[in-house]
């Protein structure tokens, strides 16, 4: 146990910003809770009910709620890690990189992204153009645009077998953050697909890739920096 409580993970699921339910990702919370973490699996409003940036603002509200309530669940409000898969990784990354979402009063201890679309222009699919439009706002939706030296440490994980979200989505922002002097690590898994990378967190599928072990290792290495 770290001083002040356990590390806290705020997790956002994927689903193309238009699908998903936190109940389907209880396995993520259970697996990481077994490792001594406090885990908050969050819902957020989806398209077509809302468009960008509302679901990211919902994510930021979830982070604020978590910090206010972490101690009730044995968590350390000063050691909050944002984490997500696919669209959820996009939602987790923007509050970590763009100060407009959390301001100066909350600095996450780190951000962990699984197969995130951080550098996905041009947007060609009709639904994505509707979610993130009008076109002049497309760049504003791209986490790579906010690469900066003073961001929390990032850990970008990606499967080399990922077709919906190509590994360049993690390679390119990592390069940009490093060039600016920021803290970022990457981990690429041979042949792992877009869905398998989050499924591997569950104990019964960890043979797919050591995702769970890598996440825990990152958190344990970064948590002491907070104290």
ABEGO torsion letter per residue (X at the ends): XBBGEBBBBBBBBBGGGABEBAAAAAAAAAAAAAAGBBBBBBBBBBOAABBOAAAAAAAAAAAAAAAAAAAAAGBBAABBBBBBBEAAAAAAAAAAABAAAAEAABBBAEBBBBGBBABAOBBABAAAAAAAOBAAAAAAABAAAABBAABBBBBBBBBAABAABBAAAAAAAAAAAAAAGBBBBBBBBBGBBAAAAAAAABAAAAAABAAAAAAAAAAAAAAAAAX
